């Protein structure tokens, strides 16, 4: 044993010693600009979130959110989906709304339970926190409001993460970054990420951004994984807002722009018919709890929960939705004219998206403009159009690419950047005005707008310049 060990040691003594070499990853340079925009946007919005402390200063669970959210306390706190616990209880007077159909049952909720699914992880975080810190675990105390308020930042990050992937498929990193900056700082999405953060618009923006990415993935590699995810996300979008059933034109018509491509799509559907059929099956399974809920409370499988509210398809208020000082889209988000122009540009530069995006947006806009309350109640700009921003982002990318080429040829870079900076600053300033009630939520007029332009305080005789809408007349389709 000893001789063997010595012999071995002598043999090793003449060999070079092996030492561990630490290998560090090589520096790859700074991250792409668009990548940094995604992360910086999230960090900035988190900072604004904590500085504003809106979960303390506001109810958060307010307005439409009351109905979207009420399913969660019903299931996880009271184990009573009928919400009968709310009857005669003063605590729930402003927390559970709806119409009572059966004796002993609580009110039927106006909105479907799609947003409750989106709120669920944040609700559970609030529920656990409430027990940990000793807050009332009732679904409405401070921890629940905190997580519900910050959820919009999470959804914004999710939307930007996947929308960036979509845009990089077609545009440069610089153009992609510019589009993301425009959407956040140049539109009403900034307010609905920070202000009424629990409203469904930023979550829908995120879901539709993911959906666009899945559509591209599915048609480049039509495997079951992408098909099932596509069906799940699209069905959730539809459950949240049923009129978004029109958005199913996107996966059906993506890549169709001629007779030849239409024939290829028909052949593709026939070849992968099972995957397309799965979308309908997933949609049915996701909607089934809603159907059971309606049937349990109303004895109807399909229940129209909006009462006397409806559409006037023969009298769409297109001009007002776009240009009215009462929440007109292009008045309060003027930079989105790039998205409108981009719809036409798609037919020249990106035909695979031209037909589905144009049809989806045009029909969706027509439905929006036909709703009896075309200004959508208390709103900063046309909040419902935020849902369509992922679609319009593609058109904006096309327009910005053309502008970038034109600027390089003409040498007017400073002028263009100055105009863009002004529009971004205008949106942020008007957002601040809205939070200070200088811009009224539903009674704005041209006179009131120009009297308060550039001000952070309500001007003299401001109330005389406002014109509250006649809601009763609007329910009958009569507008002033």
ZATI-563460 format. One record per residue (C-alpha): residue in three letters; x negated, z, y; residue number from 1. Coordinates in steps of 0.25 Angstrom, whole numbers, always signed. Layout:
ZATI-563460
@aa ALA east X up Z north Y i NUM
...
This chain:
ZATI-563460
@aa UNK east +0 up +0 north +0 i 1
@aa UNK east -11 up +4 north +10 i 2
@aa UNK east -20 up -8 north +7 i 3
@aa UNK east -8 up -17 north +8 i 4
@aa UNK east -4 up -11 north +22 i 5
@aa UNK east -19 up -12 north +27 i 6
@aa UNK east -20 up -27 north +22 i 7
@aa UNK east -7 up -30 north +29 i 8
@aa UNK east -12 up -24 north +42 i 9
@aa UNK east -25 up -31 north +42 i 10
@aa UNK east -17 up -44 north +40 i 11
@aa UNK east -8 up -41 north +52 i 12
@aa UNK east -20 up -37 north +61 i 13
@aa UNK east -25 up -51 north +63 i 14
@aa UNK east -11 up -56 north +67 i 15
@aa UNK east -6 up -57 north +81 i 16
@aa UNK east +4 up -46 north +84 i 17
@aa UNK east +19 up -51 north +86 i 18
@aa UNK east +25 up -45 north +98 i 19
@aa UNK east +40 up -46 north +103 i 20
@aa UNK east +42 up -57 north +113 i 21
@aa UNK east +53 up -54 north +123 i 22
@aa UNK east +60 up -67 north +127 i 23
@aa UNK east +68 up -67 north +139 i 24
@aa UNK east +78 up -78 north +142 i 25
@aa UNK east +73 up -88 north +152 i 26
@aa UNK east +79 up -88 north +166 i 27
@aa UNK east +89 up -99 north +167 i 28
@aa UNK east +91 up -99 north +182 i 29
@aa UNK east +104 up -94 north +189 i 30
@aa UNK east +117 up -95 north +182 i 31
@aa UNK east +126 up -107 north +186 i 32
@aa UNK east +133 up -105 north +199 i 33
@aa UNK east +147 up -106 north +193 i 34
@aa UNK east +143 up -95 north +183 i 35
@aa UNK east +139 up -86 north +194 i 36
@aa UNK east +152 up -89 north +202 i 37
@aa UNK east +160 up -84 north +190 i 38
@aa UNK east +152 up -71 north +189 i 39
@aa UNK east +151 up -69 north +204 i 40
@aa UNK east +166 up -71 north +206 i 41
@aa UNK east +169 up -61 north +195 i 42
@aa UNK east +159 up -51 north +202 i 43
@aa UNK east +164 up -53 north +216 i 44
@aa UNK east +179 up -52 north +212 i 45
@aa UNK east +175 up -39 north +204 i 46
@aa UNK east +169 up -33 north +217 i 47
@aa UNK east +181 up -37 north +225 i 48
@aa UNK east +190 up -31 north +215 i 49
@aa UNK east +183 up -17 north +216 i 50
@aa UNK east +182 up -18 north +231 i 51
@aa UNK east +197 up -22 north +233 i 52
@aa UNK east +202 up -11 north +223 i 53
@aa UNK east +215 up -18 north +222 i 54
@aa UNK east +218 up -11 north +209 i 55
@aa UNK east +219 up +2 north +218 i 56
@aa UNK east +225 up -4 north +230 i 57
@aa UNK east +236 up -13 north +224 i 58
@aa UNK east +246 up -12 north +212 i 59
@aa UNK east +239 up -24 north +204 i 60
@aa UNK east +251 up -23 north +195 i 61
@aa UNK east +261 up -29 north +205 i 62
@aa UNK east +270 up -41 north +208 i 63
@aa UNK east +270 up -51 north +196 i 64
@aa UNK east +259 up -43 north +189 i 65
@aa UNK east +270 up -32 north +186 i 66
@aa UNK east +277 up -41 north +177 i 67
@aa UNK east +264 up -48 north +171 i 68
@aa UNK east +258 up -34 north +168 i 69
@aa UNK east +270 up -25 north +163 i 70
@aa UNK east +269 up -30 north +149 i 71
@aa UNK east +256 up -22 north +147 i 72
@aa UNK east +261 up -8 north +151 i 73
@aa UNK east +273 up -11 north +143 i 74
@aa UNK east +265 up -14 north +130 i 75
@aa UNK east +253 up -5 north +131 i 76
@aa UNK east +258 up +7 north +139 i 77
@aa UNK east +273 up +8 north +135 i 78
@aa UNK east +274 up +0 north +123 i 79
@aa UNK east +287 up -6 north +128 i 80
@aa UNK east +287 up -21 north +131 i 81
@aa UNK east +302 up -19 north +136 i 82
@aa UNK east +296 up -11 north +148 i 83
@aa UNK east +308 up -2 north +147 i 84
@aa UNK east +299 up +10 north +151 i 85
@aa UNK east +300 up +4 north +165 i 86
@aa UNK east +315 up +6 north +167 i 87
@aa UNK east +318 up +17 north +177 i 88
@aa UNK east +303 up +21 north +179 i 89
@aa UNK east +299 up +21 north +193 i 90
@aa UNK east +284 up +19 north +189 i 91
@aa UNK east +288 up +5 north +184 i 92
@aa UNK east +297 up +1 north +195 i 93
@aa UNK east +285 up -8 north +201 i 94
@aa UNK east +278 up -11 north +187 i 95
@aa UNK east +289 up -17 north +178 i 96
@aa UNK east +298 up -28 north +183 i 97
@aa UNK east +307 up -38 north +177 i 98
@aa UNK east +322 up -40 north +173 i 99
@aa UNK east +329 up -30 north +163 i 100
@aa UNK east +337 up -38 north +152 i 101
@aa UNK east +340 up -27 north +142 i 102
@aa UNK east +344 up -12 north +144 i 103
@aa UNK east +333 up -3 north +140 i 104
@aa UNK east +322 up -14 north +142 i 105
@aa UNK east +313 up -15 north +154 i 106
@aa UNK east +312 up -28 north +162 i 107
@aa UNK east +308 up -41 north +157 i 108
@aa UNK east +295 up -45 north +164 i 109
@aa UNK east +295 up -57 north +173 i 110
@aa UNK east +281 up -63 north +168 i 111
@aa UNK east +276 up -66 north +155 i 112
@aa UNK east +266 up -57 north +148 i 113
@aa UNK east +254 up -67 north +149 i 114
@aa UNK east +248 up -59 north +160 i 115
@aa UNK east +249 up -46 north +152 i 116
@aa UNK east +240 up -53 north +142 i 117
@aa UNK east +230 up -56 north +152 i 118
@aa UNK east +231 up -42 north +158 i 119
@aa UNK east +230 up -35 north +144 i 120
@aa UNK east +214 up -33 north +144 i 121
@aa UNK east +215 up -27 north +158 i 122
@aa UNK east +227 up -19 north +155 i 123
@aa UNK east +220 up -13 north +143 i 124
@aa UNK east +208 up -10 north +151 i 125
@aa UNK east +216 up -3 north +161 i 126
@aa UNK east +224 up +5 north +150 i 127
@aa UNK east +211 up +10 north +144 i 128
@aa UNK east +205 up +14 north +158 i 129
@aa UNK east +218 up +21 north +161 i 130
@aa UNK east +216 up +30 north +149 i 131
@aa UNK east +201 up +32 north +152 i 132
@aa UNK east +203 up +36 north +167 i 133
@aa UNK east +216 up +44 north +165 i 134
@aa UNK east +225 up +34 north +173 i 135
@aa UNK east +239 up +32 north +169 i 136
@aa UNK east +239 up +22 north +157 i 137
@aa UNK east +252 up +16 north +162 i 138
@aa UNK east +247 up +2 north +164 i 139
@aa UNK east +248 up +3 north +179 i 140
@aa UNK east +238 up +13 north +184 i 141
@aa UNK east +225 up +10 north +191 i 142
@aa UNK east +216 up +6 north +179 i 143
@aa UNK east +226 up -5 north +175 i 144
@aa UNK east +227 up -10 north +189 i 145
@aa UNK east +211 up -10 north +190 i 146
@aa UNK east +210 up -19 north +177 i 147
@aa UNK east +222 up -28 north +181 i 148
@aa UNK east +216 up -30 north +195 i 149
@aa UNK east +202 up -34 north +189 i 150
@aa UNK east +208 up -43 north +178 i 151
@aa UNK east +208 up -54 north +188 i 152
@aa UNK east +193 up -54 north +190 i 153
@aa UNK east +192 up -55 north +175 i 154
@aa UNK east +201 up -67 north +174 i 155
@aa UNK east +194 up -73 north +186 i 156
@aa UNK east +181 up -72 north +179 i 157
@aa UNK east +187 up -78 north +166 i 158
@aa UNK east +193 up -89 north +174 i 159
@aa UNK east +180 up -93 north +181 i 160
@aa UNK east +172 up -91 north +168 i 161
@aa UNK east +180 up -102 north +161 i 162
@aa UNK east +183 up -111 north +173 i 163
@aa UNK east +169 up -112 north +176 i 164
@aa UNK east +167 up -117 north +162 i 165
@aa UNK east +178 up -128 north +164 i 166
@aa UNK east +172 up -132 north +177 i 167
@aa UNK east +158 up -133 north +172 i 168
@aa UNK east +163 up -143 north +162 i 169
@aa UNK east +165 up -153 north +174 i 170
@aa UNK east +158 up -148 north +186 i 171
@aa UNK east +144 up -143 north +190 i 172
@aa UNK east +141 up -128 north +191 i 173
@aa UNK east +141 up -129 north +206 i 174
@aa UNK east +155 up -135 north +207 i 175
@aa UNK east +160 up -125 north +196 i 176
@aa UNK east +156 up -114 north +205 i 177
@aa UNK east +162 up -119 north +217 i 178
@aa UNK east +176 up -121 north +210 i 179
@aa UNK east +175 up -106 north +205 i 180
@aa UNK east +172 up -101 north +219 i 181
@aa UNK east +183 up -110 north +225 i 182
@aa UNK east +193 up -104 north +216 i 183
@aa UNK east +189 up -90 north +218 i 184
@aa UNK east +186 up -89 north +233 i 185
@aa UNK east +195 up -101 north +238 i 186
@aa UNK east +208 up -98 north +231 i 187
@aa UNK east +218 up -87 north +229 i 188
@aa UNK east +212 up -84 north +216 i 189
@aa UNK east +203 up -74 north +223 i 190
@aa UNK east +215 up -66 north +228 i 191
@aa UNK east +222 up -66 north +214 i 192
@aa UNK east +209 up -61 north +208 i 193
@aa UNK east +208 up -49 north +218 i 194
@aa UNK east +222 up -47 north +224 i 195
@aa UNK east +233 up -49 north +214 i 196
@aa UNK east +223 up -49 north +203 i 197
@aa UNK east +233 up -46 north +192 i 198
@aa UNK east +242 up -59 north +195 i 199
@aa UNK east +241 up -70 north +184 i 200
@aa UNK east +234 up -80 north +192 i 201
@aa UNK east +219 up -77 north +189 i 202
@aa UNK east +221 up -74 north +175 i 203
@aa UNK east +228 up -88 north +174 i 204
@aa UNK east +217 up -94 north +181 i 205
@aa UNK east +207 up -88 north +170 i 206
@aa UNK east +216 up -92 north +158 i 207
@aa UNK east +217 up -107 north +163 i 208
@aa UNK east +202 up -107 north +166 i 209
@aa UNK east +200 up -103 north +152 i 210
@aa UNK east +210 up -113 north +147 i 211
@aa UNK east +204 up -125 north +154 i 212
@aa UNK east +190 up -121 north +147 i 213
@aa UNK east +198 up -120 north +134 i 214
@aa UNK east +204 up -134 north +136 i 215
@aa UNK east +190 up -140 north +138 i 216
@aa UNK east +185 up -133 north +126 i 217
@aa UNK east +197 up -137 north +117 i 218
@aa UNK east +196 up -152 north +120 i 219
@aa UNK east +181 up -152 north +118 i 220
@aa UNK east +181 up -144 north +105 i 221
@aa UNK east +196 up -143 north +100 i 222
@aa UNK east +194 up -131 north +90 i 223
@aa UNK east +204 up -121 north +87 i 224
@aa UNK east +197 up -110 north +96 i 225
@aa UNK east +199 up -118 north +109 i 226
@aa UNK east +213 up -122 north +105 i 227
@aa UNK east +218 up -108 north +102 i 228
@aa UNK east +211 up -102 north +115 i 229
@aa UNK east +217 up -113 north +123 i 230
@aa UNK east +231 up -110 north +117 i 231
@aa UNK east +230 up -95 north +120 i 232
@aa UNK east +225 up -97 north +134 i 233
@aa UNK east +235 up -107 north +138 i 234
@aa UNK east +246 up -99 north +131 i 235
@aa UNK east +242 up -87 north +139 i 236
@aa UNK east +242 up -95 north +152 i 237
@aa UNK east +256 up -100 north +149 i 238
@aa UNK east +261 up -86 north +145 i 239
@aa UNK east +256 up -80 north +159 i 240
@aa UNK east +263 up -91 north +167 i 241
@aa UNK east +273 up -100 north +159 i 242
@aa UNK east +273 up -111 north +169 i 243
@aa UNK east +258 up -114 north +165 i 244
@aa UNK east +263 up -120 north +152 i 245
@aa UNK east +260 up -133 north +161 i 246
@aa UNK east +245 up -130 north +159 i 247
@aa UNK east +246 up -134 north +145 i 248
@aa UNK east +244 up -148 north +150 i 249
@aa UNK east +230 up -144 north +152 i 250
@aa UNK east +225 up -143 north +137 i 251
@aa UNK east +235 up -154 north +133 i 252
@aa UNK east +230 up -164 north +144 i 253
@aa UNK east +216 up -161 north +146 i 254
@aa UNK east +208 up -174 north +144 i 255
@aa UNK east +220 up -183 north +145 i 256
@aa UNK east +219 up -193 north +157 i 257
@aa UNK east +223 up -206 north +151 i 258
@aa UNK east +231 up -213 north +140 i 259
@aa UNK east +219 up -213 north +131 i 260
@aa UNK east +216 up -198 north +133 i 261
@aa UNK east +230 up -195 north +131 i 262
@aa UNK east +230 up -202 north +117 i 263
@aa UNK east +217 up -194 north +113 i 264
@aa UNK east +224 up -181 north +117 i 265
@aa UNK east +236 up -184 north +108 i 266
@aa UNK east +227 up -187 north +97 i 267
@aa UNK east +219 up -174 north +100 i 268
@aa UNK east +232 up -166 north +100 i 269
@aa UNK east +236 up -172 north +86 i 270
@aa UNK east +222 up -169 north +81 i 271
@aa UNK east +222 up -154 north +85 i 272
@aa UNK east +237 up -152 north +85 i 273
@aa UNK east +236 up -138 north +79 i 274
@aa UNK east +228 up -133 north +90 i 275
@aa UNK east +238 up -138 north +100 i 276
@aa UNK east +249 up -132 north +92 i 277
@aa UNK east +242 up -119 north +93 i 278
@aa UNK east +243 up -118 north +108 i 279
@aa UNK east +258 up -118 north +106 i 280
@aa UNK east +257 up -107 north +95 i 281
@aa UNK east +248 up -99 north +103 i 282
@aa UNK east +257 up -100 north +115 i 283
@aa UNK east +269 up -96 north +107 i 284
@aa UNK east +262 up -84 north +101 i 285
@aa UNK east +257 up -79 north +115 i 286
@aa UNK east +271 up -81 north +121 i 287
@aa UNK east +279 up -75 north +110 i 288
@aa UNK east +277 up -60 north +115 i 289
@aa UNK east +283 up -65 north +128 i 290
@aa UNK east +295 up -71 north +121 i 291
@aa UNK east +297 up -58 north +112 i 292
@aa UNK east +297 up -50 north +125 i 293
@aa UNK east +307 up -59 north +132 i 294
@aa UNK east +316 up -59 north +120 i 295
@aa UNK east +315 up -44 north +118 i 296
@aa UNK east +319 up -41 north +132 i 297
@aa UNK east +329 up -52 north +135 i 298
@aa UNK east +333 up -58 north +122 i 299
@aa UNK east +327 up -71 north +126 i 300
@aa UNK east +315 up -78 north +121 i 301
@aa UNK east +313 up -85 north +134 i 302
@aa UNK east +315 up -77 north +146 i 303
@aa UNK east +314 up -82 north +161 i 304
@aa UNK east +309 up -70 north +168 i 305
@aa UNK east +310 up -76 north +182 i 306
@aa UNK east +324 up -74 north +185 i 307
@aa UNK east +329 up -83 north +196 i 308
@aa UNK east +315 up -87 north +200 i 309
@aa UNK east +312 up -102 north +196 i 310
@aa UNK east +307 up -115 north +199 i 311
@aa UNK east +312 up -126 north +209 i 312
@aa UNK east +305 up -138 north +202 i 313
@aa UNK east +313 up -148 north +212 i 314
@aa UNK east +307 up -141 north +224 i 315
@aa UNK east +293 up -137 north +222 i 316
@aa UNK east +286 up -131 north +234 i 317
@aa UNK east +273 up -139 north +233 i 318
@aa UNK east +269 up -140 north +247 i 319
@aa UNK east +272 up -125 north +249 i 320
@aa UNK east +264 up -121 north +237 i 321
@aa UNK east +252 up -128 north +242 i 322
@aa UNK east +253 up -126 north +257 i 323
@aa UNK east +262 up -116 north +262 i 324
@aa UNK east +257 up -104 north +269 i 325
@aa UNK east +265 up -96 north +260 i 326
@aa UNK east +255 up -95 north +248 i 327
@aa UNK east +252 up -110 north +249 i 328
@aa UNK east +241 up -113 north +239 i 329
@aa UNK east +232 up -122 north +248 i 330
@aa UNK east +234 up -113 north +260 i 331
@aa UNK east +228 up -101 north +254 i 332
@aa UNK east +218 up -108 north +244 i 333
@aa UNK east +215 up -121 north +252 i 334
@aa UNK east +203 up -124 north +244 i 335
@aa UNK east +211 up -127 north +232 i 336
@aa UNK east +214 up -141 north +238 i 337
@aa UNK east +202 up -144 north +230 i 338
@aa UNK east +210 up -142 north +217 i 339
@aa UNK east +221 up -150 north +221 i 340
@aa UNK east +212 up -162 north +225 i 341
@aa UNK east +205 up -159 north +212 i 342
@aa UNK east +217 up -163 north +204 i 343
@aa UNK east +216 up -177 north +209 i 344
@aa UNK east +201 up -177 north +207 i 345
@aa UNK east +202 up -174 north +192 i 346
@aa UNK east +208 up -187 north +189 i 347
@aa UNK east +196 up -194 north +194 i 348
@aa UNK east +185 up -184 north +189 i 349
@aa UNK east +190 up -175 north +178 i 350
@aa UNK east +201 up -183 north +171 i 351
@aa UNK east +202 up -174 north +159 i 352
@aa UNK east +208 up -163 north +167 i 353
@aa UNK east +216 up -172 north +177 i 354
@aa UNK east +229 up -173 north +170 i 355
@aa UNK east +231 up -159 north +164 i 356
@aa UNK east +226 up -152 north +177 i 357
@aa UNK east +234 up -161 north +186 i 358
@aa UNK east +247 up -160 north +178 i 359
@aa UNK east +245 up -145 north +175 i 360
@aa UNK east +243 up -142 north +190 i 361
@aa UNK east +253 up -151 north +196 i 362
@aa UNK east +264 up -146 north +186 i 363
@aa UNK east +260 up -132 north +188 i 364
@aa UNK east +260 up -133 north +203 i 365
@aa UNK east +274 up -139 north +203 i 366
@aa UNK east +279 up -127 north +195 i 367
@aa UNK east +272 up -118 north +205 i 368
@aa UNK east +278 up -125 north +217 i 369
@aa UNK east +292 up -125 north +210 i 370
@aa UNK east +293 up -110 north +208 i 371
@aa UNK east +303 up -104 north +217 i 372
@aa UNK east +293 up -95 north +224 i 373
@aa UNK east +283 up -105 north +227 i 374
@aa UNK east +274 up -95 north +235 i 375
@aa UNK east +274 up -86 north +223 i 376
@aa UNK east +277 up -73 north +230 i 377
@aa UNK east +266 up -65 north +235 i 378
@aa UNK east +254 up -74 north +233 i 379
@aa UNK east +241 up -78 north +240 i 380
@aa UNK east +242 up -93 north +239 i 381
@aa UNK east +248 up -100 north +227 i 382
@aa UNK east +243 up -89 north +217 i 383
@aa UNK east +249 up -97 north +205 i 384
@aa UNK east +240 up -109 north +207 i 385
@aa UNK east +228 up -100 north +203 i 386
@aa UNK east +232 up -103 north +189 i 387
@aa UNK east +228 up -118 north +191 i 388
@aa UNK east +215 up -115 north +198 i 389
@aa UNK east +207 up -118 north +185 i 390
@aa UNK east +213 up -132 north +184 i 391
@aa UNK east +211 up -135 north +199 i 392
@aa UNK east +196 up -130 north +198 i 393
@aa UNK east +193 up -142 north +190 i 394
@aa UNK east +198 up -151 north +201 i 395
@aa UNK east +191 up -142 north +211 i 396
@aa UNK east +178 up -145 north +204 i 397
@aa UNK east +180 up -160 north +204 i 398
@aa UNK east +183 up -160 north +219 i 399
@aa UNK east +171 up -151 north +222 i 400
@aa UNK east +162 up -160 north +214 i 401
@aa UNK east +166 up -172 north +223 i 402
@aa UNK east +164 up -163 north +235 i 403
@aa UNK east +151 up -159 north +231 i 404
@aa UNK east +147 up -174 north +229 i 405
@aa UNK east +153 up -178 north +243 i 406
@aa UNK east +145 up -166 north +250 i 407
@aa UNK east +132 up -170 north +244 i 408
@aa UNK east +134 up -184 north +249 i 409
@aa UNK east +139 up -181 north +263 i 410
@aa UNK east +131 up -168 north +265 i 411
@aa UNK east +142 up -160 north +270 i 412
@aa UNK east +140 up -148 north +261 i 413
@aa UNK east +141 up -137 north +272 i 414
@aa UNK east +154 up -143 north +277 i 415
@aa UNK east +160 up -142 north +263 i 416
@aa UNK east +155 up -129 north +259 i 417
@aa UNK east +160 up -123 north +273 i 418
@aa UNK east +174 up -129 north +270 i 419
@aa UNK east +173 up -122 north +256 i 420
@aa UNK east +168 up -109 north +262 i 421
@aa UNK east +180 up -109 north +272 i 422
@aa UNK east +190 up -111 north +261 i 423
@aa UNK east +185 up -100 north +252 i 424
@aa UNK east +184 up -91 north +264 i 425
@aa UNK east +198 up -94 north +269 i 426
@aa UNK east +203 up -91 north +255 i 427
@aa UNK east +196 up -77 north +254 i 428
@aa UNK east +200 up -74 north +268 i 429
@aa UNK east +215 up -77 north +265 i 430
@aa UNK east +214 up -69 north +253 i 431
@aa UNK east +210 up -57 north +261 i 432
@aa UNK east +221 up -60 north +271 i 433
@aa UNK east +231 up -60 north +260 i 434
@aa UNK east +226 up -46 north +255 i 435
@aa UNK east +228 up -41 north +269 i 436
@aa UNK east +242 up -47 north +270 i 437
@aa UNK east +238 up -57 north +281 i 438
@aa UNK east +242 up -68 north +272 i 439
@aa UNK east +256 up -64 north +267 i 440
@aa UNK east +259 up -66 north +252 i 441
@aa UNK east +272 up -74 north +254 i 442
@aa UNK east +277 up -75 north +268 i 443
@aa UNK east +265 up -83 north +275 i 444
@aa UNK east +268 up -94 north +285 i 445
@aa UNK east +259 up -104 north +292 i 446
@aa UNK east +261 up -96 north +305 i 447
@aa UNK east +257 up -83 north +298 i 448
@aa UNK east +245 up -90 north +291 i 449
@aa UNK east +239 up -95 north +304 i 450
@aa UNK east +241 up -82 north +311 i 451
@aa UNK east +234 up -74 north +301 i 452
@aa UNK east +223 up -85 north +298 i 453
@aa UNK east +209 up -78 north +299 i 454
@aa UNK east +215 up -64 north +300 i 455
@aa UNK east +214 up -52 north +291 i 456
@aa UNK east +225 up -45 north +298 i 457
@aa UNK east +240 up -48 north +300 i 458
@aa UNK east +242 up -55 north +314 i 459
@aa UNK east +252 up -51 north +324 i 460
@aa UNK east +266 up -54 north +321 i 461
@aa UNK east +262 up -59 north +307 i 462
@aa UNK east +275 up -55 north +300 i 463
@aa UNK east +283 up -64 north +309 i 464
@aa UNK east +275 up -76 north +304 i 465
@aa UNK east +278 up -73 north +290 i 466
@aa UNK east +289 up -79 north +282 i 467
@aa UNK east +293 up -72 north +269 i 468
@aa UNK east +299 up -82 north +259 i 469
@aa UNK east +314 up -82 north +255 i 470
@aa UNK east +313 up -78 north +240 i 471
@aa UNK east +328 up -79 north +238 i 472
@aa UNK east +328 up -93 north +244 i 473
@aa UNK east +316 up -97 north +236 i 474
@aa UNK east +323 up -93 north +223 i 475
@aa UNK east +333 up -104 north +226 i 476
@aa UNK east +322 up -114 north +229 i 477
@aa UNK east +325 up -113 north +244 i 478
@aa UNK east +312 up -112 north +253 i 479
@aa UNK east +311 up -111 north +268 i 480
